[in-house]
Amino acid sequence: MLYNNVEHIGINKVAAIVVEDFKWIFRQQPTVDLGIDAQIEIVDDLPTGKLIALQIKSGKSYFKHANIEGFFYYGTKRHLEYWLNHSLPVFLIIYDPENTNCYWQHITNEKIHETNSGWKTFIQYSQQFDIKAKKYIYNILMKESVEAIKFKQLIYNIDLLKYLKQGNNISVYTEDYINKSYKRGITKIILTDKNENEIIERDWFGFHGLLEIEDIMDHYFPWADYELDHDFYEINFDEPSIKSILGFIDYDDIYPYEILGSEIACYRFKLELNSLGKSFLEVMSYIYS
C-alpha cells in the first residue's frame, strides 16, 4: 500500500482537535479495522470510559458532489452495515486539505439514503469538527448507562483478551509527567508473539486528571492483572536518571524504568488475564457457540 500523505495529515488534524481543543483522549487504530481509524474517549475531569469510533477520510475528491450548503459522501453497503452494527457510535470525519477544515457526520439510519450502488449522507458545512462539535458528541455519549459502557469496553478489547488466552504476551507502556498536577502522557499497547516480535497495537495521548499510574492501568485494563515488565526493566532500567529526580526508588512499589527530560516517568507493564477477562471470554464463547 502506497503512503498517503494527505490521509495522515487528516488523521493528525483530527487528533490535534481532540487532544488540544477537546482535552479528550484520541486513540489511533494502527491495525486493520474495517472502516475504523480511531477512538475518542471523553475526559470529564477524569477519563469516563465513554467512547466513539471514527472513520477519517481526507482529500478534495470527497467534495465533488457539493452545493452551497454542504456535500454528499458516498459509501459502500459493506462499510455501512459494519458501522451501524458497531458496538460504539460511529462518526465519519472528512478532512478538506484546501481549507484544512474537518466536517463530521454521526452515522445513523436517519442520516442514510440508499443509492443504486450503495448509500449516501449529506454533510453540511456548518458541521465542522471543532470545539462546537464537542457538546454534541458529549451529549450523545452521556446518555449511555454505566453498564452499557463497561460492556462496550470489553467487546472492544475482546481481541486482546483472546490474544492473551492464546499464550501471547501483551505489554503496556505508559507515562507520568511528574512535575504536573494534572496527569497526562502517552500509552501504548504492545503485542509480543511467540517469536518475540513486538508490534504496537494501539497508542494514544491522554489526559488523566488526578489518576495515579495504578488507577490508569485499572481504568484501561479492568480485564487484566498487571506487573512491571521485569525482563524489559532488566535491560532498560536507568537508575541514575530516576534517583537524580526522585532521590530514591521504592523497589517494593511500582517504579519507572527511566525519567526523560527530568519530567516524564516511563513505565512498562506485562498483562495477564484476570478472572473478569477469563469469564467474559467464556460468556462470549457460550453466546456464539
ChimeraX attribute file (.defattr): number of C-alpha atoms within 10 A of each C-alpha:
attribute: neighborCount
match mode: 1-to-1
recipient: residues
	/A:1	3
	/A:2	4
	/A:3	7
	/A:4	9
	/A:5	9
	/A:6	16
	/A:7	16
	/A:8	14
	/A:9	16
	/A:10	23
	/A:11	21
	/A:12	13
	/A:13	15
	/A:14	24
	/A:15	23
	/A:16	14
	/A:17	18
	/A:18	22
	/A:19	17
	/A:20	12
	/A:21	12
	/A:22	19
	/A:23	18
	/A:24	24
	/A:25	23
	/A:26	26
	/A:27	21
	/A:28	21
	/A:29	18
	/A:30	14
	/A:31	12
	/A:32	9
	/A:33	9
	/A:34	11
	/A:35	18
	/A:36	22
	/A:37	19
	/A:38	21
	/A:39	20
	/A:40	21
	/A:41	21
	/A:42	24
	/A:43	19
	/A:44	13
	/A:45	14
	/A:46	16
	/A:47	19
	/A:48	17
	/A:49	18
	/A:50	23
	/A:51	23
	/A:52	20
	/A:53	23
	/A:54	28
	/A:55	18
	/A:56	22
	/A:57	21
	/A:58	21
	/A:59	15
	/A:60	14
	/A:61	8
	/A:62	16
	/A:63	15
	/A:64	10
	/A:65	12
	/A:66	15
	/A:67	11
	/A:68	7
	/A:69	10
	/A:70	16
	/A:71	18
	/A:72	17
	/A:73	19
	/A:74	18
	/A:75	16
	/A:76	13
	/A:77	15
	/A:78	11
	/A:79	14
	/A:80	19
	/A:81	10
	/A:82	14
	/A:83	23
	/A:84	14
	/A:85	11
	/A:86	15
	/A:87	18
	/A:88	20
	/A:89	18
	/A:90	23
	/A:91	20
	/A:92	20
	/A:93	23
	/A:94	26
	/A:95	27
	/A:96	19
	/A:97	15
	/A:98	8
	/A:99	8
	/A:100	11
	/A:101	16
	/A:102	22
	/A:103	22
	/A:104	22
	/A:105	20
	/A:106	18
	/A:107	16
	/A:108	15
	/A:109	10
	/A:110	8
	/A:111	12
	/A:112	16
	/A:113	12
	/A:114	13
	/A:115	12
	/A:116	5
	/A:117	10
	/A:118	14
	/A:119	17
	/A:120	19
	/A:121	20
	/A:122	17
	/A:123	22
	/A:124	17
	/A:125	17
	/A:126	10
	/A:127	15
	/A:128	18
	/A:129	20
	/A:130	16
	/A:131	13
	/A:132	11
	/A:133	14
	/A:134	17
	/A:135	10
	/A:136	11
	/A:137	17
	/A:138	16
	/A:139	10
	/A:140	13
	/A:141	19
	/A:142	13
	/A:143	9
	/A:144	11
	/A:145	10
	/A:146	12
	/A:147	8
	/A:148	11
	/A:149	19
	/A:150	14
	/A:151	12
	/A:152	17
	/A:153	19
	/A:154	19
	/A:155	16
	/A:156	15
	/A:157	14
	/A:158	16
	/A:159	12
	/A:160	20
	/A:161	23
	/A:162	15
	/A:163	16
	/A:164	19
	/A:165	15
	/A:166	10
	/A:167	11
	/A:168	16
	/A:169	19
	/A:170	24
	/A:171	22
	/A:172	23
	/A:173	17
	/A:174	24
	/A:175	23
	/A:176	23
	/A:177	17
	/A:178	16
	/A:179	11
	/A:180	11
	/A:181	10
	/A:182	15
	/A:183	20
	/A:184	21
	/A:185	16
	/A:186	14
	/A:187	23
	/A:188	18
	/A:189	19
	/A:190	21
	/A:191	20
	/A:192	17
	/A:193	15
	/A:194	9
	/A:195	7
	/A:196	10
	/A:197	9
	/A:198	14
	/A:199	14
	/A:200	17
	/A:201	17
	/A:202	17
	/A:203	19
	/A:204	20
	/A:205	19
	/A:206	21
	/A:207	22
	/A:208	23
	/A:209	16
	/A:210	15
	/A:211	19
	/A:212	12
	/A:213	17
	/A:214	10
	/A:215	12
	/A:216	19
	/A:217	19
	/A:218	14
	/A:219	14
	/A:220	14
	/A:221	19
	/A:222	17
	/A:223	24
	/A:224	19
	/A:225	17
	/A:226	20
	/A:227	13
	/A:228	19
	/A:229	18
	/A:230	14
	/A:231	10
	/A:232	14
	/A:233	16
	/A:234	10
	/A:235	9
	/A:236	11
	/A:237	16
	/A:238	14
	/A:239	14
	/A:240	13
	/A:241	17
	/A:242	22
	/A:243	13
	/A:244	11
	/A:245	13
	/A:246	12
	/A:247	9
	/A:248	11
	/A:249	13
	/A:250	7
	/A:251	7
	/A:252	6
	/A:253	7
	/A:254	15
	/A:255	16
	/A:256	20
	/A:257	22
	/A:258	20
	/A:259	25
	/A:260	12
	/A:261	8
	/A:262	15
	/A:263	15
	/A:264	19
	/A:265	22
	/A:266	20
	/A:267	21
	/A:268	24
	/A:269	22
	/A:270	20
	/A:271	20
	/A:272	20
	/A:273	20
	/A:274	15
	/A:275	12
	/A:276	14
	/A:277	23
	/A:278	16
	/A:279	13
	/A:280	17
	/A:281	18
	/A:282	11
	/A:283	11
	/A:284	12
	/A:285	10
	/A:286	9
	/A:287	8
	/A:288	6
	/A:289	6
